[in-house]
Amino acid sequence: RTSCDVLFHFAGLGCGTLAVLEQNEAGIVLLRSFDWNDGLFDVTWSESNENMLITCSGDGSLQIWDMAKTKGPLQIYKEHTLEAYSVDWSQTRGEQLVVSGSWDQTAKLWDPAVGKSLCTFKGHEAVIYSTIWSPHIPGCFASASGDQTLRIWDVKTPGVKLVIPAHQAEVLSCDWCKYDENLLVTGAVDCSLKGWDLRNIRQPVFVLLGHTYAIRRVKFSPFHATILASCSYDFTVRFWDFSKPNPLLETVEHHTEFTCGLDLSLHNRGQV
């Protein structure tokens, strides 16, 4: 995982490819490539095995891949009844849990060693676009949905723990602050980013404006408590520091089409 990145390729025939890329002295090179018979929407690395990844797909399934093997997937989970749009592997010690979110309005909990889901979480009233584990609280994850809410869940209880009416628009992305277990950010179709303190959800702790189309993904920095990055259907990637009076740090306009995803390196603080 230390120097690998992952890309998705959407082919015109509805097939998807998982491409694992490595950055070395020669530049960015293709390390492994795996094909699937439907579009792949999200990917997550194992926190305990550097060769293991899970993807989720337009056919509602999750696929486990082993980079050490040329063929795959090792295992397929097919329980979601519509597109599986989000997947995340837990990062807290002692857990090997995966959460997925689907257009069928449910989130599902998985143990990769078990052949079926451990639990299904119901409550959202529209598509789930994002499911993200808390980096601090074991068994806790957040979900963002087309029903305009951000929801907090605890795997030990089947019902929703907290419902935050985050935007008056579809919420496409959310992320947890790496330095504050009570702070999350949401990005939505209304072009805004909002910060939420779980101890007081009546008002956002910050609102960041500047994108001109829907925000597709938002990520907190692993190195700075108040810095985050977002990307949008306005083709831009933007960097923010919500502690500053003028929070927009930089707008990057390298892309010439919808910018659908981004992540920040855990090892190189300057790399996105």
N, C-alpha and C positions, 0 to 999 in steps of 0.2 A: 504494500500500500504506500510505502514511503515516497515513491516517485511515479506512481501510476495515476492516470486520469481515465475517465470513462465517458464515451460519447454514445449517442443513439443515432441511428440512421433510419429514416422513414422512407421506404420505397413506395413507388406508385402502385404496386400490386398488393399493398397491405401487409407486406412482410417487414420484420424489424431485425436489426443487427445490434448486438452488444459488442462494442469495440473497446478493448483495453489498450491504452496508449502509455508509453513510457517516455519520459523526457531524459535524454542523455546528451553527451557531447555532440552527437550528430543531429540533434534537434528532437522533434517528437516522432517516435516510430511506433508502428502497430505491433503490439506484443501478442495479442490474441483476438480472435474474432469468432463470434458465435451467432448463428442465425436462428430466428424464431418466426413462426408462421403468422404473426400479427405484430402490429406496432408495439414497441416497448416505450413505456411512459416514464419510468423511474427506476433507479438502481440504488442499492445500498451495499456497502462492504461489511463483512464480518469484522467484529472487533477482536476476535480471538484467533482467526485463521486468515492469514494474508492472501490466500488463494481463493477464498469463498466469497461469492457475490449472490445477491438475490435481485431479480428484476420483476417488474409487474407489467401486465400486457392488456391490450385492447380486447382480448377474449375473456377477460376476467381472471386469468390465472397468474400465479407466481411461479417463477422458475429459479431453482438453485443451480449455480454454475461453479465448477472447480477449474480454476485457471491452469492447474497442473495436468488436466486432462484435455485432450484435443476435441472430444465430442461431449455433448451434453444435451439437455441439462441432467444433473444427477437426480433431481426430483421435481415434480410439478404439483402444485396445489391448485385445485380448481373448485372453488366454493363460491366466489363472488359471481353474481348473476349478470352483472354489467362490467364495463371497463374497470380494471384495477388501475388506479391512477397514481397512487402514492405508496411507497414502501420505505420502512426505516428500521435499522437494526439498533437495539438498545446499546447505550454506551456506558451505563453504570456497571460497576464491578459485581460479579457474581450472578449476572443475568445473561441468558442467551435467548432473548425474546425479540420477535419481529412484529411490527404492526403494519397493516395495510389499510388503505382507504379506497373506496370505490364509488363509482357513479350509482351503485345500487343503494346509496345512502347509509351504508354500514361500514364500520371499521372492524377488522378481525385481528385477533392475537394468535401468534404462531410460535411454537418451539421447533426449530429446524430439525430436531431429532424425532419429532412426532409427525405422523403422516396426515394429521387433520388439525383444524384450528382448535385452539383451547377455549376461545370465547368469541362471541359476536357482540359488538356494541351498537345499539340502536338508539336513535334520538334525533339525529339530523333529519331535516325535512326536505333536503335537496342533495345534490351531488356533493361528495367529499373530494376536495382537491388536494389536501395536504394533511399528512399525519406525521408528527415529529415527537420523538421521545424527549423528555426532560433530561438534560445532562447532569442534573443534580439529584432528583427525587426518584428513587427506584420505583418502577411500576407505574410511572405517571407519564401520560402523553397528551399532546394537544392536537386538535383537528380544526381545519378551516373548511368552510362549506359555502355552497351557493345559496344557502338559507340565510346568509348575512351574519352568521355567528362564528365565534371562536369558542370551542368547548374544551374543557379539561376533564380527563378521565383517569381513574385509578383501576388498575387491572384486578385488584382485590374485590372490587364492587362492580356489579353489572351496569348500574345506572350512571348517568353523567354526574360529575362532581361539581362542575361550574359551567354556566352558560353566559357568554359575554356577547351582547348585541353590538358587534364591533364596527360595522359599517352599514350604510343604507344602500348596499350593493353587494354583489357576490364577492366573497373573500377567497382569493386564489392561493394564498401562501401565508405561512406563519413560521416563526422561529423563536427559540428560547435564547435569552441572553446567557452567555457562558460564565458571567460573573455575578449574576443576581438570580436566584432561583424563582423569584416572584415576577420577573419581567419578561414579557413576550412582545413581539412585533407582528403586525398583520399587514398584508398588502392586498389591495382590492381593485375591482373594476372601476371604482370612483377615482382612480389615479392617486390615492393617498396611502401613506404608511402611517400606522398608529401604534403607539406603545401602550401596553397594558400592565398595570400592577395588580396582581391577583388579590392583594389585600384590600383594594378599593377600585372597583370596576365601573364606578358611576361615570368617570371621565377618563379619557386617555391621558397618559402622562406626557406624551408628545404627539404632534401631528406633523408629518413631513410632506410638503407639497412641491411639485415640480414636474413630475411625469405628466405626459399629455395623453397617454392611453393606459389601459389596464396594466397593473403591476403583476407580473407573472411569477416572480420568485424574490424572496428577501432572505438574507442571511446575516446574522451577527458575526462580527469579527471574533476569531479565537484569541486575539492578542490585545484588544482594546475594549473596555467595558461599554463605551458609548458610541462606537463606530459600527456601521452596518452598510451592506451593499444591496442594491435592488436592480432588477432588470424588468423590461417592459415591452409591450407591443409597440411602443414608440421608437423601437430599435436601439434604445440607449441602455447603458449600465451607469448607475449613479452611486456615488459614495457619500455617506452622511455621518455627521457627528451631532447627535441630538442634544449634546450638552452646550453647543455653541449658539449664539444669537442668530448667526447665519449658518444653518446646519449643512447646507449642500457644499460638500468639499470639492467634488469633481463630477463632470459628466463626460462619459466616454462614448463616442459615436462611431466606433469602428464597424459595427454590424450594419448590413444593408437590408435586413429583414427582421421579422419578429425575434426578440431575444427572450427565449423561453426558460433558460436555466442558468444558474451560476453557483459557484461554491468558492470558499476561501481556503487556501492551503493551511493545514495544521502545522506544517514544518517550515514554510518560507513565508514570512509575514508580508512580503510584497507581492505574493503571487495569488491571482484570482483566476 
